[in-house]
Amino acid sequence: MGKYIDLTPENFDQVTGSGVSLVDFWAPWCGPCRMIAPVIEELAGEFEGKANVCKVNTDEQQDLAVKYGIRSIPTIIFMKDGEIVDQMVGAASKQAFVDKINSLL
């Protein structure tokens, strides 16, 4: 199990500005978010040093959710060097996330 990065408006650009980042927009009350949480933690371990695996609690960071146009959760955005290159809405398989990250590395 790795440690994902909790993103806030203060560290978002710094963390996602270079390399590949997976950003999971979630909330504690969201069932599908809780379903994929262990997968996100596994990815943080597997991609440590290769990609940033991050989470944004939309209840606590509403400004970031608005800025990135998050309308439903979970929404996972994939970024490369600060640019959004893809996004997935809803729960998906671990393999789907792995394949997407690998395609960006």
Order of alpha helices (4+ residues) and beta strands (2+ residues): beta-alpha-beta-alpha-beta-alpha-beta-beta-alpha
